[in-house]
């Protein structure tokens, strides 16, 4: 299961951080990771949980001369009659079984870190960085993160948030619950009508949320996702044994803002 701590020392390793890129769709985050061209890390291979022609992973791998592997998670579950949701014990056991292929690839390629760039499956492997379209430092009265899951942008807009941010996080056993790493600059929320009017028209509200999520990719995801990987590759960004992000040795439980770098 996902490990609690992580620190990479490039000096003692004598090599760049080795990254496995996991994706499910367009792979725009993985493209930005590759376009950054940092000498601090190298992408070892691209892995996709889709083999139905709807993932751009093979195209990206061909463009950058990388090994590419796909293993369709939907087909895996369908052929075995297993539940796809990881909520139930049977679902989690099925996902661990599915992940054995990726686990062997990670070991074979000597991967240090998994970069989840639009990977839509629950992952049981350790040492992964994900990106989420919400400010995960925002919590409710019980201290729980407010905007998690697939509808984070819609939920934030419906709650009256006036700006949106993206976050990177270290994955753990939960969904969007791991240690917070970086938080992006804000994207202002621009509504075409008063919020009560949009709340009364769910399809229109959904379109507004989808439009904002697309714009947040450029302002948020594409800025902080490759930077997070680079900072970890440089040894500056780590996960402490207590399960908290640290920048240059200083714990940062609320994550790091771009303006602080």
Secondary structure, DSSP 8 states (H G I E B T S, - for coil): ---S-B---HHHHTS-EEEEEEESSS-HHHHHHHHT--SSEEEEEEEES--SS---HHHHHHHHT-EEEE--HHHHHHHHT----TTSHHHHHHHHHHHHHHHHHHHHTT-SEEEESS--S---SSSEEEEESS-TT-B-TTS-BSS-STTHHHHHHHTT-SEE--EEEE--SSSS-S-EEEE---EE---SS-HHHHHT-HHHHHHHHHHHHHHHIIIIIHHHHHHHHHHHHTTSEEE-TTS-EEETTEE-TT-EEGGG-
